[in-house]
Amino acid sequence: MTNQRRRSTITLTAVCFGLFMIQLDLTVVNVALKNIQDNLHAGVAALQWVVDAYAILFSSLMLTTGDLGDLFGRRRMYTGGIVLFVLGSIACASAQSYVFLIGARSLQGIGAAAALPNSLAILRNAFPDARLRARAIGWWAGVSGLAVVAGPTLGGWLVGAFGWRSVFWINVPVGILGLWLTLGFVSESSHPQGRKLDIWGQVLAASALASLIFAVIEGQPLGWGNMLVIAAFVWAGMTCVVLWLVERRHTHPMLDFRFFREPVFTAANAASGLMNFGVFAMLFAFSLYLLHIQKLSPEQVGLRLVVMFVPFALSLPFGGRITGHFGSRHPAALGLGAAGGGMLLLSLVPRLADNALMFSALFIIGLGLAAATPALVAAAIGALPPERSGAASAFNNTSRQAGGALGVALLGGLVGVGTSISSDGVMTAILGSAVALLLGGFISWWFIRSH
């Protein structure tokens, strides 16, 4: 193995440490909420903000941090984000009140937003060859997805064995190891090329995304007719219009709307958002079905979902290789089609209660996602020039995070209220998830032509 190849491999390993830690915290905390409530005497609203503070800041700041990485250095932004995330994790694990915990989760969200898009931009620079880059992105995307879906299983074990604070303490050694590898082996890269910091673009984009994601997340618990939710939607819409007017006049805009004239970029991000829309909604609905109707424990639910995780994890290297060899169009379209078909089968489980059908459907979904995920990420960042790889990565990650939040908010409400979970509601939610993935596959087939 040449020195360059070895360095690239260590770079991939380094960013995957931080990536796994960040994505894991999207879901690992959910299984600890009851213990947090008992220990810190938190109400339901406080628990919602323990989850939402992280998700809102994480999703709304990625466009900003991706652009800052392009301007001032991707390794610098990535390492700074990991440091903030580790400090936030220590603060979370040490929290003695729910107010302090919410603040610490906010710090984690800021760190995650700085690190995630720049981890992908670092890979864009470390793997200039398109085929090798597709393979690396396959591992990156797989680690990302695996962390999200493995969160409930790992969290359930940690909480049961060591208490709720352990889901935050585990981030410290992982983050430190990732930092050591990054500082020792990852090269710095940036492409300012005469561009200057677009302050108004940064502020407006963050404000629009934060308002939109807040409205989506809080729409279900507060009610879609709640004045606060309506005001957040209106503010998001108004801010988007102002952002468009400001950016089209800016010499070096943070968000260049001309990017969306590139069909591959637009299609890859739309399909990525639809993929997470369906996957997050499906996991939410089916987990509640297993918990409330099948009466399984969180650990038992996690073990059943392993049937989807295992093919997903084992197929990751092949997903990246397939993308590198054939391009993004076929693996994205066929992978999303297969995953959507698997969800159609899964929607029959609440009515038939057939375990063989359930395991078969979950296996097919895992295989489909393993093919589609790296293909869509590779298409999104490959559609723009290397100097804007941070922005391309940030927009793709924002599309996926916002899509997941929207899927849970819109389809999660079909499942039922509280512990009154309906099998028909679960089936309808999973059907909606399947439609989202099939639509993403259609978009990929028709518009991702050149990658």
FENHU-V929703 format. One record per residue. RES is the residue in three letters. SS is DSSP state (helix for helix, strand for strand, loop for the rest). PSI is psi in whole degrees, -180 to 180 (none if undefined). OMEGA is omega in radians with two decimals (999 if undefined). Layout:
# FENHU-V929703
res = (RES RES)
ss = (SS SS)
psi = (PSI PSI)
omega = (OMEGA OMEGA)
This chain:
# FENHU-V929703
res = (MET THR ASN GLN ARG ARG ARG SER THR ILE THR LEU THR ALA VAL CYS PHE GLY LEU PHE MET ILE GLN LEU ASP LEU THR VAL VAL ASN VAL ALA LEU LYS ASN ILE GLN ASP ASN LEU HIS ALA GLY VAL ALA ALA LEU GLN TRP VAL VAL ASP ALA TYR ALA ILE LEU PHE SER SER LEU MET LEU THR THR GLY ASP LEU GLY ASP LEU PHE GLY ARG ARG ARG MET TYR THR GLY GLY ILE VAL LEU PHE VAL LEU GLY SER ILE ALA CYS ALA SER ALA GLN SER TYR VAL PHE LEU ILE GLY ALA ARG SER LEU GLN GLY ILE GLY ALA ALA ALA ALA LEU PRO ASN SER LEU ALA ILE LEU ARG ASN ALA PHE PRO ASP ALA ARG LEU ARG ALA ARG ALA ILE GLY TRP TRP ALA GLY VAL SER GLY LEU ALA VAL VAL ALA GLY PRO THR LEU GLY GLY TRP LEU VAL GLY ALA PHE GLY TRP ARG SER VAL PHE TRP ILE ASN VAL PRO VAL GLY ILE LEU GLY LEU TRP LEU THR LEU GLY PHE VAL SER GLU SER SER HIS PRO GLN GLY ARG LYS LEU ASP ILE TRP GLY GLN VAL LEU ALA ALA SER ALA LEU ALA SER LEU ILE PHE ALA VAL ILE GLU GLY GLN PRO LEU GLY TRP GLY ASN MET LEU VAL ILE ALA ALA PHE VAL TRP ALA GLY MET THR CYS VAL VAL LEU TRP LEU VAL GLU ARG ARG HIS THR HIS PRO MET LEU ASP PHE ARG PHE PHE ARG GLU PRO VAL PHE THR ALA ALA ASN ALA ALA SER GLY LEU MET ASN PHE GLY VAL PHE ALA MET LEU PHE ALA PHE SER LEU TYR LEU LEU HIS ILE GLN LYS LEU SER PRO GLU GLN VAL GLY LEU ARG LEU VAL VAL MET PHE VAL PRO PHE ALA LEU SER LEU PRO PHE GLY GLY ARG ILE THR GLY HIS PHE GLY SER ARG HIS PRO ALA ALA LEU GLY LEU GLY ALA ALA GLY GLY GLY MET LEU LEU LEU SER LEU VAL PRO ARG LEU ALA ASP ASN ALA LEU MET PHE SER ALA LEU PHE ILE ILE GLY LEU GLY LEU ALA ALA ALA THR PRO ALA LEU VAL ALA ALA ALA ILE GLY ALA LEU PRO PRO GLU ARG SER GLY ALA ALA SER ALA PHE ASN ASN THR SER ARG GLN ALA GLY GLY ALA LEU GLY VAL ALA LEU LEU GLY GLY LEU VAL GLY VAL GLY THR SER ILE SER SER ASP GLY VAL MET THR ALA ILE LEU GLY SER ALA VAL ALA LEU LEU LEU GLY GLY PHE ILE SER TRP TRP PHE ILE ARG SER HIS)
ss = (loop loop helix helix helix helix helix helix helix helix helix helix helix helix helix helix helix helix helix helix helix helix helix helix loop loop loop helix helix helix helix helix helix helix helix helix helix helix helix helix loop loop loop helix helix helix helix helix helix helix helix helix helix helix helix helix helix helix helix helix loop helix helix helix helix helix helix helix helix helix helix helix loop helix helix helix helix helix helix helix helix helix helix helix helix helix helix helix helix helix helix helix helix helix loop loop loop helix helix helix helix helix helix helix helix helix helix helix helix helix helix helix helix helix helix helix helix helix helix helix helix helix helix helix helix helix loop loop loop helix helix helix helix helix helix helix helix helix helix helix helix helix helix helix helix helix helix helix helix helix helix helix helix helix helix helix helix helix helix helix helix helix loop loop loop helix helix helix helix helix helix helix helix helix helix helix helix helix helix helix helix helix helix helix helix loop loop loop loop loop loop loop loop loop loop loop loop loop helix helix helix helix helix helix helix helix helix helix helix helix helix helix helix helix helix helix helix helix helix helix helix helix loop loop loop loop helix helix helix helix helix helix helix helix helix helix helix helix helix helix helix helix helix helix helix helix helix helix helix loop loop loop loop loop loop loop helix helix helix helix helix loop helix helix helix helix helix helix helix helix helix helix helix helix helix helix helix helix helix helix helix helix helix helix helix helix helix helix helix helix helix helix helix loop loop loop loop helix helix helix helix helix helix helix helix helix helix helix helix helix helix helix helix helix helix helix helix helix helix helix helix helix helix helix helix helix loop helix helix helix helix helix helix helix helix helix helix helix helix helix helix helix helix helix helix helix loop loop helix helix helix helix loop loop helix helix helix helix helix helix helix helix helix helix helix helix helix helix helix helix helix helix helix helix helix helix helix helix helix helix helix helix loop loop loop helix helix helix helix helix helix helix helix helix helix helix helix helix helix helix helix helix helix helix helix helix helix helix helix helix helix helix loop loop loop strand strand loop loop strand strand loop helix helix helix helix helix helix helix helix helix helix helix helix helix helix helix helix helix helix helix helix helix helix helix helix helix loop loop loop loop)
psi = (127 162 -40 -42 -41 -43 -40 -40 -42 -37 -45 -45 -43 -48 -26 -29 -51 -40 -48 -44 -45 -47 -33 -37 -7 -31 -22 -29 -25 -39 -10 -2 -40 -42 -38 -43 -45 -39 -40 3 50 143 178 -43 -40 -40 -39 -39 -23 -38 -46 -32 -41 -49 -40 -49 -39 -51 -35 -19 -4 -36 -41 -50 -31 -42 -40 -35 -42 -37 -44 -3 122 -39 -39 -46 -39 -49 -39 -40 -41 -40 -47 -41 -43 -43 -41 -37 -42 -41 -41 -46 -23 -2 136 0 156 -26 -45 -39 -41 -42 -41 -37 -34 -41 -41 -43 -41 -44 -42 -41 -34 -37 -43 -56 -32 -22 -41 -38 -35 -43 -37 -37 -35 -24 80 -29 129 -40 -45 -36 -40 -39 -43 -41 -32 -45 -44 -51 -37 -43 -40 -52 -39 -39 -42 -48 -23 -12 -50 -38 -51 -42 -42 -41 -44 -46 -43 -36 -37 -3 168 -28 -21 -25 -17 -39 -32 -23 -24 -55 -36 -45 -41 -42 -43 -40 -44 -46 -41 -49 -29 -28 -16 129 148 148 144 157 68 -41 50 -4 150 161 126 87 -46 -39 -42 -49 -46 -42 -45 -42 -44 -46 -43 -42 -44 -47 -37 -46 -41 -46 -42 -7 -39 -53 -36 -24 134 -18 0 137 -34 -41 -44 -44 -38 -42 -44 -45 -41 -44 -45 -42 -36 -41 -46 -41 -45 -43 -40 -46 -34 -17 -9 138 -41 77 147 -47 99 109 -11 -19 -35 -3 -14 108 -37 -44 -49 -44 -42 -39 -37 -44 -37 -44 -42 -37 -51 -33 -51 -43 -46 -42 -41 -47 -40 -51 -45 -34 -42 -37 -47 -37 -48 -32 -44 -13 40 157 163 -39 -40 -37 -46 -41 -36 -38 -15 -29 -30 -37 -40 -52 -33 -48 -45 -26 -8 -48 -36 -34 -44 -40 -40 -43 -43 -33 -45 -11 -180 -26 -55 -49 -33 -50 -48 -36 -45 -37 -43 -44 -41 -40 -40 -37 -33 -42 -43 -31 -17 -18 -45 -26 -37 -21 46 111 -37 -41 -41 -50 -38 -44 -45 -37 -44 -42 -45 -44 -44 -44 -34 -33 -41 -38 -55 -31 -43 -41 -44 -41 -41 -46 -23 -15 -18 159 156 -33 -15 25 -32 -44 -41 -45 -43 -42 -38 -44 -37 -42 -43 -42 -43 -38 -42 -44 -41 -39 -46 -41 -44 -42 -25 -33 -17 -18 -40 -170 131 -126 2 73 131 132 -40 -39 -41 -44 -42 -42 -42 -36 -43 -38 -41 -42 -41 -45 -39 -38 -41 -39 -40 -46 -43 -43 -40 -24 -21 85 -35 6 none)
omega = (-3.14 3.13 3.14 3.13 3.12 -3.14 3.12 3.13 3.11 3.07 3.10 3.13 -3.10 -3.09 3.12 3.06 3.13 -3.13 -3.13 -3.12 -3.08 -3.11 3.12 -3.07 3.02 -3.04 -3.02 -3.07 -3.05 -3.10 3.14 -2.98 -3.13 3.12 3.08 3.14 -3.12 -3.05 -3.07 3.11 -3.11 3.05 -3.12 -3.13 3.12 3.12 3.10 -3.12 3.00 3.10 -2.97 -3.14 3.10 -3.05 -3.08 -3.13 3.11 -3.05 -2.99 -3.06 -3.04 3.08 3.13 -3.06 3.07 3.10 3.11 3.08 3.07 -3.07 -2.93 3.11 -3.08 3.09 -3.14 3.14 -3.12 -3.13 3.07 3.11 3.13 3.10 3.11 -3.11 3.14 3.10 3.09 3.11 3.10 3.11 3.11 -3.10 -3.11 -3.01 3.09 3.08 -3.12 3.09 3.11 3.14 3.11 3.09 3.13 3.08 3.07 3.10 3.05 -3.12 3.11 3.11 3.13 3.13 3.12 -3.01 -2.94 -3.10 -3.13 3.03 3.13 3.09 3.07 3.11 3.11 3.14 -3.07 -3.11 -3.12 3.10 -3.01 -3.10 3.11 3.12 3.13 3.11 3.12 3.12 3.06 3.08 -3.13 -3.11 -3.14 3.09 3.12 -3.12 -3.13 3.13 -3.13 -3.04 3.12 -3.08 -3.12 -3.14 3.13 3.13 3.12 3.12 -3.12 -3.13 -3.14 -3.06 -2.97 -3.12 -2.99 -3.11 -3.10 3.14 3.06 -3.14 -3.09 -3.14 -3.01 3.13 3.12 -3.13 3.14 3.11 3.09 3.10 3.13 3.13 -3.11 -3.11 -3.10 -2.95 -3.06 3.14 3.07 3.06 3.05 3.13 3.14 3.08 3.08 -3.14 3.08 -3.13 3.13 -3.03 -3.11 3.10 3.11 -3.07 -3.09 -3.14 3.13 -3.13 -3.13 -3.12 3.14 3.13 -3.12 -3.09 3.04 -3.12 -3.13 -3.10 -3.04 -3.11 -3.11 -3.11 -3.11 -3.06 -3.08 3.09 3.13 -3.06 3.13 3.12 3.12 3.14 3.13 3.09 -3.13 3.13 3.12 3.13 3.13 -3.12 3.09 3.12 3.12 3.11 3.13 -3.14 -3.12 -3.04 -3.12 3.11 -3.07 -3.13 3.14 -3.05 3.02 3.13 -3.12 -3.08 3.05 3.07 -3.03 2.99 3.09 -3.03 -3.10 -3.14 -3.12 -3.11 -3.12 3.14 3.08 3.13 3.10 3.10 3.12 3.12 -3.14 3.04 -3.09 -3.06 -3.12 3.13 3.13 3.14 3.13 -3.07 -3.06 3.07 3.10 3.08 -3.13 -3.12 -2.95 -3.11 3.07 3.09 3.13 3.07 3.09 3.13 3.13 3.08 3.13 3.14 3.10 3.13 3.06 3.11 3.06 -3.07 -3.03 3.10 3.10 -3.11 -3.08 -3.09 -3.03 -3.14 -3.11 3.09 3.10 3.13 3.13 3.11 3.13 -3.09 -3.02 -3.01 -3.00 -2.95 -3.05 3.12 3.12 -3.07 -3.10 3.11 3.10 3.09 3.12 3.12 3.08 3.08 3.08 3.11 3.05 3.07 -3.10 -3.14 3.12 -3.04 -3.13 3.14 -3.05 -3.11 -3.08 -3.10 3.13 3.10 3.14 -3.10 3.11 -3.12 3.14 3.11 3.13 3.12 3.14 3.12 -3.13 -3.14 3.12 3.10 -2.99 -2.99 3.13 -3.14 -3.13 3.12 3.13 3.13 -3.09 -3.10 3.11 -3.09 -3.13 3.14 -3.08 -3.10 3.09 -3.10 3.09 3.11 3.14 3.11 -3.11 -3.11 3.12 3.12 3.09 3.11 -3.10 -3.14 3.12 3.11 3.12 3.12 -3.14 3.14 3.14 -3.10 -3.05 -3.10 -3.14 3.14 3.13 -3.02 -3.11 -3.11 3.10 3.12 3.13 -3.10 -3.09 3.08 3.11 3.12 3.09 3.13 3.14 3.13 3.14 3.05 3.08 3.09 3.13 3.13 3.13 -3.13 3.11 3.07 3.07 3.09 3.10 3.12 -3.14 -3.09 -3.03 -3.00 3.10 -3.02 -2.91 -3.08 999)
